[in-house]
């Protein structure tokens, strides 16, 4: 009885593998889009440091990442924050973090750190982005960065 079960399992595996053995010779990658590099999201991230992105129009391919780094005063209650956008989103936030610069004390008031935002292009279109540097309880920002992201 056990030998019959093993034979049945081997037969099922052989049939399953036979279905996977179709030839892709001469494949034009049409099912993956025009470029496998884009399909597998191997495009180099677009990176901006500081206010150089202010007023710019940043173009991303779908799936491509945008990395934004801003100087921040570690240990104060001032924070960089991306404002919510109520229209159709063409980018999605991936991660936001605050790190102390090498050689600085992260607990010291007035220490210099990096606020890093990572977003990814998820749909074709254009989206305005506003990032403000402010205290949570204040309405007015100390600094404001505005730019547009275009996803192709």
BELTA-V566080 format. One record per backbone hydrogen bond with DSSP energy under -1.0 kcal/mol. NH is the residue of the N-H (numbers start at 0). CO is the residue of the C=O. Records with the same first field share a line. If there is no record, write none. Layout:
NH = CO / CO
This chain:
4 = 0
5 = 1
6 = 2
7 = 3
8 = 4
9 = 5
10 = 6
11 = 7
12 = 8
13 = 9
14 = 10
15 = 11
16 = 12
17 = 13
18 = 14
26 = 23
31 = 28
38 = 34
39 = 35
40 = 37
41 = 36
45 = 64
47 = 66
49 = 68
53 = 50
54 = 145
55 = 52
57 = 147
59 = 149
62 = 120
63 = 60
65 = 118
66 = 45
67 = 116
68 = 47
69 = 114
71 = 112
73 = 71 / 110
75 = 72
78 = 133
80 = 131
82 = 129
91 = 119
93 = 117
94 = 117
96 = 115
98 = 113
100 = 111
103 = 100
107 = 104
110 = 73 / 107
112 = 71
113 = 98
114 = 69
115 = 96
116 = 67
117 = 94
118 = 65
119 = 91
120 = 63
121 = 89
122 = 89
124 = 150
126 = 148
128 = 146
130 = 144
131 = 80
132 = 142
133 = 78
137 = 134
141 = 132
142 = 132
144 = 130
146 = 128
147 = 55
148 = 126
149 = 57
150 = 124
151 = 59
